[in-house]
Amino acid sequence: MEIFPAIDLRGGQAVRLFQGNYDQMTVYSSDPLAVARGFAQAGAKNLHVVDLDGARQGEPVNLEVIGRLIRESGLQVQVGGGIRTEERIRTYLELGAARVILGTVAVENFDFTARMAAAYPGRIAVGIDMKDGMAATRGWEQVSSQSGLELCEKFLAAGVDTVICTDISRDGAQKGTNLELYRRLCALPGLRVVASGGVGSLEELAQLRQMGAWGAILGKALYTGQLELAAVMKQEEGL
């Protein structure tokens, strides 16, 4: 299973939000590149980066910082937040991003997302953030009328192979992740499911792996010391 330590960016700093609330933010580092290099030293191969300012404003804001993370961290970087046009997709891919995550635009413009998945095979992931089972957009500040699970099924049928699914109620809350949600998603043949939001123990990671999750994103649990990335990577390497 692929492990993605996470860096959420706001104002150029590495931060974490509580359940997607921009008013409940903790700053963990003013040097995101140092954080990323620490992840690499612990054995990480991948990095999940979200431009929180971009997600809220609808356009990339922390582009310079993200460019440095891609070029200098030594990690394979997937990036999301405010990416809503093909031009912005190309910008990140040309910077060297391994994968671009479409969130709000995926919910609001299905046809565009399907076209991008076809145009950039293997380089587009859809990020579906759920609140009470419904897809949330605009930096989690708006909740749509669309079921997150049904959206995953639609995107799989349209050729999107990777979905990053976050249960907002678990994100940053240190209450564990929504294993039942991921069990249902992993039952969809051909979908690479990346679990995000509340993953906080080696046991949860083992359960996600057993149910067939392709990846897991680790955020607050790493920053608070609830999980040690080196221990996580050692467990993965031992399998």
Disulfide bonds with the S-S distance in Angstrom:
none
